[in-house]
Amino acid sequence: MGPTVAEASKLDWEEMAAACGAIPLQGLSVMGTRGKYAYARQHLMGHLKNHLSSEIRQELLSLIEDYRQGLVPLIVPLA
């Protein structure tokens, strides 16, 4: 969605609203995998890294990797 928003000044309101409304639907059409979910959580963690202690970051990375390997369910890295 970032590139679409960056080009917002070149679009009229209706085009922008339609483009921004279609992007989440496109994302829903892609089948999720353990690797994709793990990558998304690592990406999110990158945005929070300045708010997490080193120990919490390491624990979270470990839980995300455990999920990627199929050792724990999806909810574990979220809880």
Backbone as JSON Lines, residues from 0, in Angstrom:
{"i":0,"aa":"M","n":[0.82,-1.18,0.0],"ca":[0.0,0.0,0.0],"c":[0.87,1.26,0.0]}
{"i":1,"aa":"G","n":[2.09,1.14,0.48],"ca":[2.98,2.3,0.56],"c":[3.16,3.03,-0.76]}
{"i":2,"aa":"P","n":[3.5,2.31,-1.85],"ca":[3.66,3.0,-3.13],"c":[2.38,3.7,-3.6]}
{"i":3,"aa":"T","n":[1.24,3.09,-3.32],"ca":[-0.04,3.71,-3.71],"c":[-0.26,5.01,-2.94]}
{"i":4,"aa":"V","n":[-0.01,4.98,-1.65],"ca":[-0.17,6.19,-0.83],"c":[0.84,7.25,-1.26]}
{"i":5,"aa":"A","n":[2.04,6.83,-1.61],"ca":[3.06,7.79,-2.05],"c":[2.64,8.51,-3.32]}
{"i":6,"aa":"E","n":[1.84,7.87,-4.14],"ca":[1.36,8.46,-5.39],"c":[0.0,9.14,-5.22]}
{"i":7,"aa":"A","n":[-0.47,9.29,-3.99],"ca":[-1.81,9.81,-3.71],"c":[-2.07,11.17,-4.34]}
{"i":8,"aa":"S","n":[-1.07,12.01,-4.39],"ca":[-1.29,13.35,-4.93],"c":[-1.56,13.33,-6.44]}
{"i":9,"aa":"K","n":[-1.25,12.23,-7.11],"ca":[-1.46,12.12,-8.55],"c":[-2.83,11.52,-8.89]}
{"i":10,"aa":"L","n":[-3.56,11.05,-7.87],"ca":[-4.85,10.4,-8.08],"c":[-5.97,11.26,-7.52]}
{"i":11,"aa":"D","n":[-7.16,11.14,-8.1],"ca":[-8.28,11.81,-7.46],"c":[-8.79,10.91,-6.33]}
{"i":12,"aa":"W","n":[-9.66,11.45,-5.49],"ca":[-10.1,10.76,-4.28],"c":[-10.72,9.39,-4.59]}
{"i":13,"aa":"E","n":[-11.56,9.29,-5.6],"ca":[-12.22,8.02,-5.92],"c":[-11.21,6.95,-6.34]}
{"i":14,"aa":"E","n":[-10.23,7.35,-7.15],"ca":[-9.2,6.4,-7.57],"c":[-8.37,5.93,-6.37]}
{"i":15,"aa":"M","n":[-8.03,6.87,-5.49],"ca":[-7.24,6.54,-4.31],"c":[-8.01,5.59,-3.4]}
{"i":16,"aa":"A","n":[-9.27,5.89,-3.16],"ca":[-10.09,5.03,-2.3],"c":[-10.23,3.64,-2.89]}
{"i":17,"aa":"A","n":[-10.44,3.55,-4.19],"ca":[-10.56,2.24,-4.84],"c":[-9.25,1.46,-4.75]}
{"i":18,"aa":"A","n":[-8.15,2.14,-4.98],"ca":[-6.84,1.47,-4.93],"c":[-6.55,0.97,-3.52]}
{"i":19,"aa":"C","n":[-6.79,1.81,-2.53],"ca":[-6.51,1.41,-1.14],"c":[-7.48,0.34,-0.65]}
{"i":20,"aa":"G","n":[-8.67,0.31,-1.19],"ca":[-9.63,-0.73,-0.82],"c":[-9.3,-2.07,-1.45]}
{"i":21,"aa":"A","n":[-8.69,-2.06,-2.62],"ca":[-8.37,-3.3,-3.33],"c":[-7.12,-3.99,-2.77]}
{"i":22,"aa":"I","n":[-6.21,-3.23,-2.23],"ca":[-4.93,-3.81,-1.78],"c":[-5.11,-4.85,-0.69]}
{"i":23,"aa":"P","n":[-5.89,-4.58,0.38],"ca":[-6.06,-5.63,1.4],"c":[-6.74,-6.89,0.83]}
{"i":24,"aa":"L","n":[-7.65,-6.71,-0.12],"ca":[-8.3,-7.86,-0.73],"c":[-7.31,-8.69,-1.53]}
{"i":25,"aa":"Q","n":[-6.37,-8.03,-2.19],"ca":[-5.33,-8.76,-2.92],"c":[-4.48,-9.58,-1.95]}
{"i":26,"aa":"G","n":[-4.19,-9.01,-0.8],"ca":[-3.4,-9.72,0.19],"c":[-4.13,-10.95,0.71]}
{"i":27,"aa":"L","n":[-5.44,-10.86,0.83],"ca":[-6.22,-12.0,1.31],"c":[-6.25,-13.14,0.3]}
{"i":28,"aa":"S","n":[-5.96,-12.85,-0.96],"ca":[-6.0,-13.89,-1.98],"c":[-4.73,-14.75,-1.99]}
{"i":29,"aa":"V","n":[-3.71,-14.34,-1.25],"ca":[-2.45,-15.08,-1.19],"c":[-2.51,-16.06,-0.02]}
{"i":30,"aa":"M","n":[-2.22,-17.33,-0.29],"ca":[-2.25,-18.34,0.76],"c":[-1.08,-18.13,1.71]}
{"i":31,"aa":"G","n":[-1.38,-18.11,2.99],"ca":[-0.35,-17.95,3.99],"c":[0.42,-19.25,4.21]}
{"i":32,"aa":"T","n":[1.67,-19.13,4.58],"ca":[2.5,-20.28,4.93],"c":[3.2,-19.96,6.25]}
{"i":33,"aa":"R","n":[3.77,-20.96,6.86],"ca":[4.52,-20.72,8.1],"c":[5.63,-19.71,7.86]}
{"i":34,"aa":"G","n":[6.32,-19.84,6.75],"ca":[7.41,-18.92,6.44],"c":[6.93,-17.49,6.28]}
{"i":35,"aa":"K","n":[5.8,-17.31,5.59],"ca":[5.26,-15.96,5.39],"c":[4.78,-15.35,6.7]}
{"i":36,"aa":"Y","n":[4.1,-16.17,7.53],"ca":[3.65,-15.67,8.82],"c":[4.84,-15.32,9.71]}
{"i":37,"aa":"A","n":[5.88,-16.16,9.7],"ca":[7.07,-15.88,10.5],"c":[7.74,-14.6,10.02]}
{"i":38,"aa":"Y","n":[7.86,-14.44,8.71],"ca":[8.47,-13.23,8.16],"c":[7.68,-11.98,8.57]}
{"i":39,"aa":"A","n":[6.35,-12.06,8.52],"ca":[5.51,-10.92,8.89],"c":[5.72,-10.55,10.35]}
{"i":40,"aa":"R","n":[5.84,-11.55,11.21],"ca":[6.06,-11.27,12.63],"c":[7.45,-10.69,12.88]}
{"i":41,"aa":"Q","n":[8.44,-11.16,12.14],"ca":[9.78,-10.58,12.26],"c":[9.78,-9.13,11.79]}
{"i":42,"aa":"H","n":[9.05,-8.86,10.72],"ca":[8.96,-7.5,10.2],"c":[8.29,-6.59,11.24]}
{"i":43,"aa":"L","n":[7.2,-7.07,11.82],"ca":[6.51,-6.29,12.85],"c":[7.43,-6.05,14.04]}
{"i":44,"aa":"M","n":[8.15,-7.08,14.43],"ca":[9.08,-6.94,15.55],"c":[10.14,-5.87,15.26]}
{"i":45,"aa":"G","n":[10.54,-5.75,14.01],"ca":[11.5,-4.72,13.64],"c":[10.99,-3.32,13.92]}
{"i":46,"aa":"H","n":[9.68,-3.13,13.79],"ca":[9.09,-1.82,14.1],"c":[9.06,-1.57,15.61]}
{"i":47,"aa":"L","n":[9.08,-2.63,16.38],"ca":[8.98,-2.5,17.84],"c":[10.32,-2.62,18.55]}
{"i":48,"aa":"K","n":[11.39,-2.82,17.81],"ca":[12.68,-3.16,18.43],"c":[13.16,-2.13,19.44]}
{"i":49,"aa":"N","n":[12.85,-0.87,19.25],"ca":[13.29,0.16,20.19],"c":[12.48,0.15,21.48]}
{"i":50,"aa":"H","n":[11.39,-0.61,21.49],"ca":[10.53,-0.67,22.67],"c":[10.64,-2.0,23.4]}
{"i":51,"aa":"L","n":[11.51,-2.89,22.92],"ca":[11.68,-4.21,23.52],"c":[13.09,-4.37,24.06]}
{"i":52,"aa":"S","n":[13.19,-5.01,25.21],"ca":[14.52,-5.28,25.76],"c":[15.2,-6.36,24.92]}
{"i":53,"aa":"S","n":[16.49,-6.48,25.07],"ca":[17.25,-7.47,24.33],"c":[16.75,-8.89,24.63]}
{"i":54,"aa":"E","n":[16.44,-9.15,25.9],"ca":[15.96,-10.48,26.28],"c":[14.62,-10.79,25.64]}
{"i":55,"aa":"I","n":[13.73,-9.82,25.63],"ca":[12.4,-10.03,25.02],"c":[12.55,-10.24,23.52]}
{"i":56,"aa":"R","n":[13.41,-9.46,22.87],"ca":[13.63,-9.63,21.43],"c":[14.14,-11.03,21.12]}
{"i":57,"aa":"Q","n":[15.11,-11.51,21.89],"ca":[15.65,-12.84,21.66],"c":[14.6,-13.92,21.89]}
{"i":58,"aa":"E","n":[13.79,-13.76,22.93],"ca":[12.73,-14.74,23.21],"c":[11.71,-14.74,22.08]}
{"i":59,"aa":"L","n":[11.33,-13.57,21.63],"ca":[10.35,-13.48,20.55],"c":[10.9,-14.08,19.26]}
{"i":60,"aa":"L","n":[12.15,-13.79,18.92],"ca":[12.76,-14.39,17.74],"c":[12.8,-15.91,17.84]}
{"i":61,"aa":"S","n":[13.08,-16.4,19.02],"ca":[13.1,-17.85,19.23],"c":[11.72,-18.45,19.04]}
{"i":62,"aa":"L","n":[10.69,-17.8,19.57],"ca":[9.32,-18.29,19.42],"c":[8.87,-18.24,17.96]}
{"i":63,"aa":"I","n":[9.25,-17.19,17.25],"ca":[8.9,-17.08,15.83],"c":[9.57,-18.22,15.05]}
{"i":64,"aa":"E","n":[10.81,-18.5,15.37],"ca":[11.52,-19.59,14.69],"c":[10.9,-20.94,15.04]}
{"i":65,"aa":"D","n":[10.51,-21.12,16.3],"ca":[9.83,-22.36,16.68],"c":[8.53,-22.53,15.89]}
{"i":66,"aa":"Y","n":[7.79,-21.43,15.71],"ca":[6.57,-21.49,14.9],"c":[6.92,-21.86,13.46]}
{"i":67,"aa":"R","n":[7.93,-21.21,12.89],"ca":[8.31,-21.47,11.5],"c":[8.64,-22.94,11.28]}
{"i":68,"aa":"Q","n":[9.26,-23.55,12.28],"ca":[9.64,-24.96,12.18],"c":[8.49,-25.91,12.51]}
{"i":69,"aa":"G","n":[7.34,-25.36,12.92],"ca":[6.19,-26.21,13.23],"c":[6.2,-26.77,14.63]}
{"i":70,"aa":"L","n":[7.01,-26.21,15.52],"ca":[7.12,-26.72,16.88],"c":[6.04,-26.17,17.81]}
{"i":71,"aa":"V","n":[5.52,-24.99,17.49],"ca":[4.48,-24.37,18.31],"c":[3.41,-23.8,17.39]}
{"i":72,"aa":"P","n":[2.16,-23.63,17.88],"ca":[1.1,-23.06,17.05],"c":[1.29,-21.56,16.82]}
{"i":73,"aa":"L","n":[0.54,-21.02,15.87],"ca":[0.63,-19.62,15.47],"c":[0.43,-18.66,16.64]}
{"i":74,"aa":"I","n":[-0.42,-18.99,17.57],"ca":[-0.73,-18.07,18.65],"c":[0.45,-17.84,19.61]}
{"i":75,"aa":"V","n":[1.36,-18.78,19.7],"ca":[2.47,-18.68,20.67],"c":[3.32,-17.43,20.45]}
{"i":76,"aa":"P","n":[3.79,-17.13,19.22],"ca":[4.59,-15.9,19.07],"c":[3.77,-14.63,19.28]}
{"i":77,"aa":"L","n":[2.46,-14.73,19.32],"ca":[1.62,-13.55,19.51],"c":[1.31,-13.29,20.97]}
{"i":78,"aa":"A","n":[1.34,-14.32,21.77],"ca":[0.89,-14.2,23.17],"c":[1.91,-13.59,24.07]}
